[in-house]
Amino acid sequence: MIDNLHYADWASLQIFTSLLRELRHNFMLVSTALNSSVDSLSEFILHIPKRVGLKQIHLTRFSIEDMQEIISSKTDINKIPADILTSIYETTAGNAFFLNELLNNYKEQGSLDTFSDQAQNILSQRLQGLSTQSRQLLDIISLLHNYASLNLLEHVNGRSTLDILESVEELTARALIIEKQRHGKTIFTFTHGKMREYVVGLIPPSKCRILYKSIACALEEILPPKNNATYNRLIQYFELAGMQTKVLKYQIYLLEELSIAQYELYPSQVTFEQSPAPADQSAFFSNIEEQLKKERHNFTQDEEYEELSARLLIAKGRYYILSGLYNEGLICIRRCFHLGYVRRHSSYLLRAYRQMIYYGIQLYEPELMKQYLDLGLALASEQNYLMERALFLRLNGLYHLMCNEYEESEEDLRTSISIFEHHTLQNSTTLLNISAAYNYLGELQRKKQQPDKAIAFYHKAIHLCQEHSLAINPTHYTNLGSAYRAVGKNDKAFASYATACSLYDNSYTLMGRSVAKSRYAVFLCERGDFSMSDKFLHEANAACNKLGSPVEKGLLRKTQAELLIQYPKECKEFLPEPLEFYLSDAKRLMNIDHQLPEWKELAEL
């Protein structure tokens, strides 16, 4: 019985061939060899006489079902949690040796992390005889956790592609790594996760730190920009390399992209894969800001420190304003205006202007909006920022709409759409801005008492997002529901509000949330579900108080008055104030804009 025949030298293989030829009736050789070594043993196999009766048995890895059977025969499977079973299979990849090793460790120590002395000796043998270059390459691959691309290895290892591939061939022949294709690129991974862990454990900490630094710097150079996976990977490796200023840099970049994806009124991009926000976002921002201050002396250039401070303040201000925490948000944005870096870099100044405009939109303060719209349009034109000009024109169209200046509003909105549509690079940012402009055109038609035309624009806004697999702003469906309600299509209105509520529940958007929730509550009352209606009205009231918009508060009061008129007994329990309270409050709050369709409805109550 010969184990690992692939390690035998040529002289030994010659002896086995002679024994098989001379003693074929009284001699049987049972041997194991790696699948990857079949080619290297081909000449040995070729010289074995046919009459000897060679039989090759190809053994595949265990499936997860095979593994479960083995576990149940060795130990009580009910005592191993499901997540541990999954971890065992992912770690062993169905390899019998590693599976047996892990099960023994789990039974004896309750751990999956240790190796027995016998296992370590076996693993050590797999590494013996590797060339220095191949061993260095194996160390690098082991520190790359999931996989190593050929491009990255070239940057880190500093050798030519051919030299690296020679080492790869040696490592593959030893079944230490395997080569795969991922998105058209060549990558390498360890054959087994436990082998990778063993190799990592052999690398001295000082060498690890140096290699992690090389890996992090190479990743910084070759990974695509503005991608959450990129930022998370850079944070991971710079942290392992002990480069705290770089860690902070990419934590702030990641935080900035998170705030855009989750807290921008109309996100300027949605290619970013959204991640859950920290439970206490405010504390998270403050912690990063404190770390940045502590690391200031470690930045080689003041410019980089100031840039990160500006990014962090804008992201923090965006979060506060879009969350209805206006005082805190205004403090952050006003601090931005005093930063020399922001004053020197117009792109950051435009970002700060936008946050002030969003503040004005949410609180329905058109004059404040106008102040920053004029500044933004002038700066965008001066710097020839065409896309920024288009964005500010869209917001300027909304300003004119809020002031009931319909011709000016339509002109700005259509000009904005034209600029975005003729831009050479049609990406998620331009498409979302076009969708937002269509939504505003729908609102313009609704205020002009032309709900059918409004419905057409809302559908254009929604269809554009659906066509390009972009996130749909829930306000599109809120406004669509209101337009359907105006033409008496209550079933479609109900469906639109239901969709809006679902989208709101999966976003941080406040604008229009109370309208969708309260109108949905009306439909629930019509269906006799008053307990659920109470729940949605409660959510609408909470969103309204957080947003602070007088118009949305007035719309909520109007809806509450409608419910008390239609269902006085059923709704009295969760609408305790007298009818006159809701009516007078609605009139007081909505008096800001008499062109709102709901203002005329209010007069008829």
N, C-alpha and C positions, 0 to 999 in steps of 0.2 A: 504494500500500500504506500503510494508516494503522493504526498500532498504538495500542491503548488509546483507542478512539473515545469511551469514556465520559468522558474528560477534556475533550473538545471543548466549546467554548461554543456558545450557540444560533446565533450569527452564522456560525460555521464549519459547523455542521450544515446551515444554509440554503444555503450555497454548494455543499456536497456534493449536496444535493437538486436544486439547479438544474443542476449538471453532469450528474447522472444523467438528468434530464428532457431536456436539450437535446442531449447527446452520447451518448445511450444506445447507438448503434450502434458508436461508436468509443471508448467509455470503460467501463472496468471498475474498480470499487472493491472492494478486498479489505481487510477491516478486522477487528480483534480487539476484544473487549469482555468485561468481567467478567460472569459469569452474574448476579451481584447487581445489575447496572446495566441489565438488559433493560427494567425498568419505566421508568427515567428516559429511555431511548431510544425508548420506544414511540411518542411523537408524531412523532419523526424517521422511524421505520419506516412509520408510517401515511401520511406524505406522499410516500413513494416510489411512483411510478406502478406499477401492477400489471404493465404491459407490460415494465417493466425486467427483471423476472425475479429477484426477491430470493430468495436461498437462505440459510437459517440453518443452521449446522452446530454442534451442541452437543458440545463436547469434554469428556470426563470425565477424571478423574485416572487415572494409570497404576495398574494392579494390581501386586502384588508380582511376578507372573509377567512382566508387561510390563517391569518394571524390570530383572529378571534378564536378559531378552533384550537390552535396551539396554546393560547393563553388559558382557555377553559380546561385543557388537559393538564396544564402545569400548576394552575392556581385557581382560586375562586374568582371568576370573572366579575362577580357582583361586587367584589371589594375594590375593584379598580374603577374610578370614576370615568365617565365617557370622555371628558376632556383629556384625561391621561392616556386613554386608549388611542385617541386621535394623535396626541403628541408622540406616542411610541411609534405609531406607523409612519408619521411624517419624518421622524428622526432616523428610523432604521431603513426606510424606503424598501421594506420587505426583505432585507438581508437577514439570513438565518443567524449568522454569527452575532450581529448587533442586537437582534431581537432577543436571543438567548441571554446575552450579557445584560441588557436592560431589565429583563424580567427577573433575573437573579438579584440584581441590585435593588429593584423595587421591593422584592420579597424580604430581603435581608435588611435593607437600610431605609426603605420608603423613599428612595431617591432615584432619579434618572440621570444624575450628573456625573457619577464616579465610574472609574474603570477598575476592574480587578487587575492584580499584578500580571496574571496570565494574559489578559486582554491587551494590556499595555505592551507586553513583550511581542505579541503577534502584530500589533499595529506598528511597533518600532521596526520590525523586520520588513514591513512594506516600504519603509522609508530608506532602508539601508541600500547603499550603492548608488543613490541618486547623485547626479552631477551637481556641482555647486550652483550652477546657473539654474538648473531645474528646481533645486530646493529653494532658492531665493524666490523664484516665480511662484512656487507652491505657497510660500509664506504670504506673499502679496494676495494671492487668490483667497487664502483662508481668512484674511482680514476684511474681505469684501462681502462677507455675510451671504447675500442672496446669489449674486453672480458677478463675474468680471468680464467686461467686454475687451475685445482685442485692442480696440482704440485706447482704452484706459491703461491696459498693460503696457502698451508702447510708451505712453506718457510717464508712467511710474517707474517702469523697469529700465528705461533708457537704452534698450537694445533694439536692433533692427527687427523688422517683422519676421524675417526668415529665422533669425536666431531664436526668437520667442517661440515660433512654431515648432522648431526642433525640440525645445524643452517641453512644449505641450505634447508632442508625440511621445516623449519618454514618460510623461506623467499619465497620459492616456493608456499607454501600454501596461502601466502598473495598476490600472483601474482606480487611480486616485481621483482623476477628474474626468468629466465628459464634456464634449463639445456640442453646442446646440445653436439653433438659429432663433433669434428673437427680433421681430419687426425688421427682418432683413439684415440683421447684424449678427456677427459671430460672438457668442458668449461662452464662458466656461464656468462650470459649477463642480463642486465636490460630488463624487459618486454617492457619498453618505454624509449626512450632517454630523454624525459622531466622529467621523474621521477628521472633518474640518475642526471640530472642537479640540480634538487631540493635538492637531498640528498647531493651533493657536496657543494651546497650553505650553508648548515647547519653546515659543518665541520669548526671549527676554523682554521685560517691560520697557527698557530703554530703546530697544530695537522697534518694539511695537509703536512707541510714540513717534519715532522717526518715520516709520512706514505710514502711519496714519496721517502725518503731516503731508507726505508726498501724495498720498491718495486724495486727501482733501483738496490740495492745491490743483491736482490734475482734474478732479471732478468740477472744480470751480471754472476751469478753463473750457471743458468740453460739454458739460451738461446744458440743456436748453434753458433759457431764462424764463422768469415768471411762471413757475410751475410749482405747485405745492410739494410734489414729490421731490423736485430739485432742492427746494429750500430745506425740507426736512432731512434730506440726505446730507446736504452740506453741514447743517447744524450738527448732525450725528457725528460726522467724521472730524470736524473742527473741534468738537468737544472732546473726542477721544485723543486728539492731538494736543489738547490743552491750550488752544488758541482762542481765548475768551473774547477778544475784540471781534473776531470773525464770527463767533457764535452769536454775539449780540447783533451784528450786522444782519445776519440772515434771519434771526428771530424777528427783528423789526420789519424786514422785507415780508416775511410770512404774515406777520400781524397786519401789515398794511394791506396785503392782498385779501386777507380774511375780512377786514373791515369793509373793503370795497364789495366783496361778494355778498356780505351779510347785511351791511348797514348803509350802503349807498342808496339814495332815493330811487334813482334809475342806474343800476350798476353799469360802470363803464366797461366791464368785461365780465364774462361768465365762463371763460375757458378754465378758470381756476376751479379745481375740485374742492367743493366746500367741506370744511372740517367743523366739527362741533366747537362752538365758542366755549371758553372756560366758564365755569359756573359763576364766578365773580369776575366779570370782565374788567371792571374798574380797578380792582386790586391787581389784576394781571398786568394792566397797562402801567400802573404805578410801580410795580416790581421791576419791570423792564426799564422804566425811566430811571429808577434808583441805581440799577446795575450800570446803566450807561454813564451816569455821573461818576460812579466809582472807577470806571475804566477810562475816563477821559485822558489821564496822563499816559495811557498805553497806546493812544492813537498817534501815529507818526505825523499825521496831517490834521490841522484844525478843520480843514474843509470837509473831510470825511465825517468828523464828529458832528459838525453843524448840519450836514446833510441828513444824518441819521436822526438828529434831534428834530429837524423839520418834518421828516417822514412820520416820526412817532407822534408828534403833536397833531398833525393833520389826521392821522388815523384815529387818534384818541378823540379829537374834536368831532370827527364824523360819527364815531360810535355814540358819543353823548348826545349830539343833536338829533340823530335819527332814532335815538331811544327816548327822546322827550326830556332829557336832562340838559336843559338849555343853558343854564348859568355856567355849568361846568364846561359845556361845549364852547361857549363864547369865550371863556377864559383861554382855552387852548388855541383857538383860531386867532384871537387878538395877540397872543404871545408869538404866534407865527409871523404876524405882520411886523413885529419888532426884530425878528431875526435877520441879521445881515445876509445870510445865505438865501433866504426867501426873497428878499428885496433884489438880490443879484440874479436870481434864477426865475424867470417869468413863468415857467411851467409850474413851479411850486406856488407862486402867487395866484395863478389861475385856479389851482386846486383849492386854495383857501377862500377865494372869492365864491367858488361854487358852494362851499359849505354854508357861507353866509346867505346865499340865495336860497338854499334848501331850508334854512332856518326861517326865512321869510315866507316860503311856500307853505310850510307846515303851520305857521301861526297866522297865515293869511294877512301878511303885511306887505302889500305890493310896493309901497314907497321904499321900504328897506331893500326889497329885491332890485328895484330900479337903480339904486345907488351902486350896487355891486355888478349889476348887468352892464351898466355904462362903462365901468372900469374894466370889466372882463372883455367886452367887445372891442374897446379901444386898444387894449394890450394885445389881444389875439390878432387884430388887424395890423398893428404896428410890427409885431414879430412874424407876421405872415404865417400864423398857425391856422391853417384852413379848417382842420377838424375841430379845433377849439372854437373857432368862430361859428361853425355850424352848430355846435353844442349850445353855445351861448345864445344863438339866434332861436333855437328851439325853446330855451327857457324864457327868452324875451317874448316869444309868441304866447307863452303861458301868462306872462305878466300882462300883456295887452288883453288876453282873454279874461283875466281876473278884473280888469278895469272896464270890461264890456266894449273894448275897441276891436270889433270883430274883423274889419278889413285889415288893420295893421297886424292883428294876430295871425290871420290866414296867410298873409304875405310872408311874414317871418317863418312860419312853420313850413310852408311850401319851399321857401328858399333853403331852409335847413335840410329838408328831405332831398332836394336837388343836389346840394353839395355832397351829402353822404352817398347818394346813389351814383354819382359820377366819380367818386373816389376810386383810385386804381386798386386799392386793397380792400375788398369787401370782407370784413371780419365781424366777429360777434359784437364789437363795440359799435361799429357803424350801423349794423342791423338793429341792435337794441335801441339806438337813438332814433332810427326811422320808425320803429314800432311805437316808441313813446310819442313821437310827433303825430302819428296817425291817431293815437289815443286822445291827444289834445284837440285834434281836428274833430274827433267825435264829440268831445265835450262842447266845442264851439257850436256844432250843429244842434246839440241837445239844448243849449242855452237859447238858441234861435228858434226853439219850438219845432225842430224838424227831426224827431226821433228816428225816423226810418233812415235818413242819411247818416245819423249818428251811429246807428247799428252797423251800417256798411263799413264805416271807418274803424269801429271797434273790432269787427271781424278781420279787417286787413291787418290790424295791429297784432291780433292773436295768431292769424294764419302765418304771418311772416316769421314769428318765433317758432311755431310748430314745424314749418317747412325746413328750418335750419337747426332744429333740435336745441333751441335756446330756452332758458327759463322764462316763463311768462309772468309778468308783473301782475299780482292779484287785482290791482286797481282796474285793469282792463275788463275783467269779469264783473267787478262791482259796477262799473259804469254801464256795461252792457246790460246787466240786470235792471238797472234803473231805466234805461231806454226801452227795454221790452215791457216793463211795467207801465210806461207811459202810453204804449200802444195797445195795452190790454192783453198782451201775450204772457199771462201769468205763469204758465207752466215753464216757458223758456226763461222767464225772469227767475223763477225758483231754482232752476238748474244752474243758471249763471251765478246766483248768490251762493249756492251750495259749493260750486267749484271754487269761487273766490274764498269762501271760508276754509276750504281744504288747503288752498295755497297759503293763506295767511297762517294757518296752524303749523306750516312747515317753513316759515320765514320770520324775519324780524321786522317786516314792513308794518308801519303804523297807519300810513295814509290810506283812507278808505276802509280800514278794518272795521271800525264801528258801524259804518253804513252797511256793509255786507252782513255783519252779525245781526244788526237790529232788523234789517229787512227780512233776513232769513227767519228771525223770531216771529215776524208777522205771519209768514206762510205756515209756520208751525202752529200758531194759534188757529189759523183757518182750518188746520187738520185736527184740531182738538188736543194737541200735545202741549199743554200749558207749562208743564214742569220743564221740558226742554227749552221752551221759549224763554222762561225765566233765566235759564243757564246762559243762553246766547245774549240776552239783554244785559246780564251781569258782565259778560266778556266785552260787550260793546261799550259799556260804561267805563270799564277799566281802561280799554284802549283809548277812549275819548279823553279821559282825564290825563292819560300819559302824553297824548299828542298835544293837547292844549289848543287845538284849532277851534275858534268860535263857530265857524260854519258847520264843522262835523258835530260839535256839541248841539248846535241848533237843530240839525237834521235828526239827531237822536231824540231830542225833546219832542220834535214833531211826530216821530214814529211812536213814542210813548203816549202822546196825546191821542193818536189814532187808535191805539190799542184800548185805551180807556173808554173811548167813545163806542167802539165796536163790541168790546167784551168787558163791560164795567165790573161785573161780579167776579169773573175768573181772574182778571188782571189786578184787581184791587190789592190782592195779597202781596204781589211783588212790585206794584206801583202805588205806594201808599199816599203820595201827595195828591191834592185835589187837581182836577182837570185844568183849572185856570193856571195853576203853577206851571205845568208843562207847556201850555199854549203861550203864556206871556214870556216865558224864558226862551222859547223857540223864536218868537218874534224879535225879542231883544237881541239875540245872538245872530240871527240870519238877516237882520236889518242892514248888515254890512254890504249885501249884494242883492238888490231887488230883481235882478235878471235871472236868478237861480230858478229853474223850473219848480223846485219844491216851495219857493216863496209864494208862488201863485196858488199852489195846492193848500198851503197853510192858511191863506186868506179865506178859503172855502170851508175850512173846518168849523 
